[in-house]
Amino acid sequence: MSLPGALWTLFVTAVLVFLLLPLALVVLFSFNQAALTSLPISGLTLDWYATLFANRSFLPALRNSLIVGAAVGLLSVLFGTLAALGLVRLRPGRAAALIDLLSAPMMMPALVIAIALLVFFVRFLGARMGLPTVILGQLVVIQPFVIAILYARLSAFDWRLVDGARDLGAGPLRAFLDVTLPIIRPSLIGAGLIALSLSLDDFVITFFMIGSGNTLPTLVWGLVRTSLDPTINAVATLLLVLSIGSTIVALRLGRHRF
């Protein structure tokens, strides 16, 4: 290997270690017997996970995270499919301009979006903060990801299959259910799982929108403010498993066509 190639490999390796080592330490310390998060570890145990599940705030926070994540995943796929079906029928230039406009929320700082949503819900709508406002707030940021994924899939769709179904007498809905939906189903499921993963990890918008109660990220924030023990690492490890697991499944179902 040439010197430039070796240096490039060393640089990439260093970046990967820098990014992944903190995550690996979080997982490792969640199994550490000692309460101190330091090396070397004194032994392996599942006691911190038992302590976590014994915490009366954990299961409600987990339930809220799953409710919000499932709702965001389903709604984003529903609205994203409708939007992508409309965008794909436009001229490419106009569709690209609309996608850029729709993508503006995910390119802005989450704090700005959260404050804007808080003012809108409280001052203009007089809404009560809770899980519904968390779902709507997360949709503002997560929906553009789903639209981009589904638009990319539908842009490569062979519409002659739908035309053939229509020629054989199928109506628009029947053609969609029998032809379009089975073909794009892996991408729909994959986009929904990616939305779920993004929802599970969201803290800023959830913190501003939830009012009372917790999700897993806000529970971690509360634990960090009061103590620092491996229970926090256990929560973080569960979030990693949920997020990475749903993303891997999404990529496999979508066959990397996102």
Summary of the structure (lengths in Angstrom):
residues: 258
radius of gyration: 22.1
end to end distance: 33.4
largest distance: 70.9
contacts: 785
relative contact order: 0.14
helix: 78%
strand: 1%
